[in-house]
Amino acid sequence: MENRFGLFVAIWLKFSFLFTPFFALTMFLSLTKGSSETERRKLSVRVSVAVAVLCIVVFFFGNVVFNLFGITLDSFRVGAGILLFLSAIQLVQSKPSPGDTAYTGDDDITVVPLAMPIVIGPAIIGTLLVLGAELPDPVSKGIGIIALMLATVTLGIILFLGASIERLVGRKNLTILSKMTGLILAALAAQMIMTGIRNFFS
């Protein structure tokens, strides 16, 4: 029971960082600049649902992808880890920039660009595929999907309270938090790469 709870907490915390919530928040606020708080909150709910659906699809069809292309789990670990590391570097070095146009309520920016690729980029997709392959039994998969949904809800709450968080923390401090998230992602990426290489040689 303790191992299952530990697995749940580990997956929830891992994806809470992988979703880069503070970076997503700064992009969300930039793209919805000029929108009312009500419009922003409605959009945040739709983005959370879109992220959840994308996560479920990728999570459950990971093994199909591996079997179809003849890819081993460890080779995918290394590849996904490299992508995640590059994303972490970009997150640490770059500043979020506003989109070409702001959200007006008529545009549908729920799936693109907010859910994908701002929240779910290639690195997240790779990590989801690895996670789905690592959890072979139904109980573990159930724990994994519940933890993923909780991480999605966590992201949704941050976006839902985006305007209040911006007033409380300030845009500059949000950027700092985003860069700190990048450092944690870099460590997670290094662990994925080392695990893949170790298993390959062993």
Buried (B, 14 or more C-beta within 10 A) or exposed (E): EEEEEEBBEEBBBBBBBBBBBBBBBBBBBBBBEEBEEEBBBBBBEBBBBBBBEBBBEBBEBBEEBBEEEEBEBBBBBBBBBBBBBBBBBEBBEEEBEEBEEBBEEEEEBBBEEBBBBBBBBBBBBBBBBBBBBEBEEEEBBEBBBEBBBBBBBBBBBBBBBBBEBBEEBEEEEBBEBBBBBBEBBBEBBBEBBEBBBEBEEE
